[in-house]
Amino acid sequence: MDMLEIFRQHKPIENPEYGAKKKLVGDAVAEVQSLEKITSKKGAEWIVLKCTAINAIPDPKGRETTIAPGDELTKLYDPTDADAIADLSNVLFTAGIEVDASICSSTDDLVGQMSIAAKGKLVYFRTWAKDKNDEQLAKNPNPPYFQNILIKSKNLITDANSTPVLPF
């Protein structure tokens, strides 16, 4: 079979790095790229903490991990939900990112201060994913799992795991 025949018969699929996001499992040190307030197409506002993994931490029990340097780690917060904002405050504190809300005069000012304080900082992430059950899949099939992300203590960041590893 020549190349033309193979190409005609092949049904192309999208490369995974450009299609659906992969299930992230494991620990990583990540660098904060941005913390910003966005508005969705439907008009909902969100606070987005966006980070990029710089170093994946091997599982101490030898379990398989899927997180790799270069993976994007994102957490969303609803600015109108008191629990979500309390969680954001706890995350920043746990990561060692200090924000003085007393000098802020508005929500936008607070988000700006958070952004300045967080950008470029290193955070320790733990990620895991839980598959959706049949009822949950019927409501929203993509992705077929719930991605969970937890920011762990800044004390887990060491000289060894905070050295960037190139994603090649």
C-alpha positions in Angstrom: 0.0 0.0 0.0 1.4 3.4 -1.0 1.3 6.6 1.0 -1.7 7.9 -1.0 -3.8 4.9 -0.2 -2.9 4.9 3.5 -3.7 8.6 3.7 -7.0 8.2 2.0 -8.0 5.3 4.3 -6.8 6.7 7.5 -9.4 8.5 9.7 -7.4 11.3 11.4 -7.8 12.0 15.1 -6.8 15.1 17.0 -3.4 15.0 18.8 -4.1 14.7 22.6 -2.0 17.8 23.5 -4.3 19.9 21.3 -7.6 18.1 22.0 -9.2 17.2 25.3 -7.1 17.8 28.4 -5.4 14.8 29.8 -6.2 13.5 33.3 -3.6 14.9 35.6 -2.5 12.7 38.5 0.4 13.3 40.8 2.4 16.1 42.5 4.3 18.9 40.9 5.9 22.2 41.6 4.4 24.9 39.4 5.1 28.5 38.6 2.1 30.9 38.8 1.6 32.4 35.3 -1.4 34.6 36.2 -4.2 35.3 38.7 -6.9 37.3 37.0 -10.6 38.0 36.9 -12.3 37.0 33.7 -15.9 37.1 32.3 -17.2 34.1 30.5 -19.2 34.3 27.3 -22.4 33.9 29.4 -21.4 36.8 31.6 -20.3 34.9 34.7 -17.2 36.2 36.4 -14.4 34.0 37.6 -11.0 34.4 39.3 -8.5 32.2 37.5 -5.2 31.0 39.0 -3.2 29.7 36.1 0.1 27.8 36.7 2.5 25.8 34.6 4.2 22.7 36.1 8.0 23.1 36.1 8.9 19.8 37.9 6.9 16.6 38.4 7.4 14.9 41.7 7.7 11.1 41.5 5.1 9.2 43.7 6.9 7.9 46.8 4.9 4.7 46.6 5.7 4.2 42.9 2.2 4.7 41.6 1.8 5.9 38.1 1.6 9.7 37.6 0.5 11.6 34.5 1.6 15.2 35.3 4.6 16.4 33.5 6.6 19.7 33.2 4.8 22.1 30.9 1.3 20.9 31.9 -1.1 23.7 32.7 -2.7 23.7 36.2 -5.7 25.9 36.6 -8.1 26.6 39.5 -11.3 28.6 39.2 -13.0 30.6 41.9 -16.4 32.3 41.9 -15.9 35.8 43.2 -19.5 35.9 44.5 -19.2 32.7 46.5 -17.9 33.3 50.0 -16.6 29.7 50.4 -14.7 30.0 47.0 -13.0 33.3 48.1 -12.2 31.8 51.5 -10.6 28.9 49.6 -8.6 31.3 47.4 -7.4 33.1 50.5 -6.4 29.8 52.1 -4.6 28.7 48.9 -2.6 31.9 48.7 -1.7 31.6 52.4 -0.7 27.9 52.1 1.5 28.7 49.0 3.2 31.5 51.0 1.7 34.3 48.8 0.9 37.3 51.0 -1.8 39.8 50.0 -2.7 42.8 52.2 -6.5 43.4 51.6 -6.4 46.4 53.9 -4.7 48.5 51.3 -7.3 47.6 48.6 -10.2 49.9 47.8 -12.1 47.6 45.4 -12.5 44.1 44.2 -10.5 44.9 41.1 -7.8 46.4 43.2 -7.7 43.3 45.4 -7.4 41.0 42.3 -4.6 43.3 41.0 -2.7 43.0 44.3 -3.2 39.2 44.3 -1.9 39.1 40.7 1.2 41.1 41.5 1.9 39.0 44.6 1.3 35.6 42.9 2.9 36.0 39.5 6.1 34.0 39.2 5.8 32.4 42.6 6.2 28.6 43.0 3.4 26.5 44.4 3.2 22.8 45.2 0.2 21.1 43.5 -1.3 17.7 44.1 -3.7 16.6 41.4 -6.0 13.6 41.0 -9.0 12.7 38.9 -12.2 10.9 39.7 -14.2 9.2 36.9 -17.8 10.4 36.5 -20.6 8.0 37.0 -23.2 7.2 34.3 -25.6 9.9 35.5 -22.9 12.5 35.6 -21.7 11.5 32.2 -25.2 11.9 30.8 -25.4 15.5 32.0 -21.9 16.5 30.9 -19.8 13.9 29.1 -16.6 16.0 28.5 -14.3 15.4 30.2 -15.4 12.0 31.5 -13.7 12.8 34.9 -13.6 15.4 37.6 -10.1 17.0 37.9 -9.1 17.9 41.4 -6.3 20.2 42.3 -5.0 21.0 45.8 -2.3 23.5 46.7 0.0 22.0 49.4 2.3 23.7 51.8 5.1 25.9 50.5 7.3 23.9 52.9 7.2 21.0 50.4 9.1 23.0 47.8 12.8 22.2 47.9 15.8 23.3 45.9 15.7 19.9 44.1 12.1 20.0 43.1 12.0 23.7 42.3 14.5 23.4 39.5 12.7 23.6 36.2 12.7 20.4 34.0 12.4 21.1 30.3 9.3 19.3 28.8 11.1 17.5 26.0 
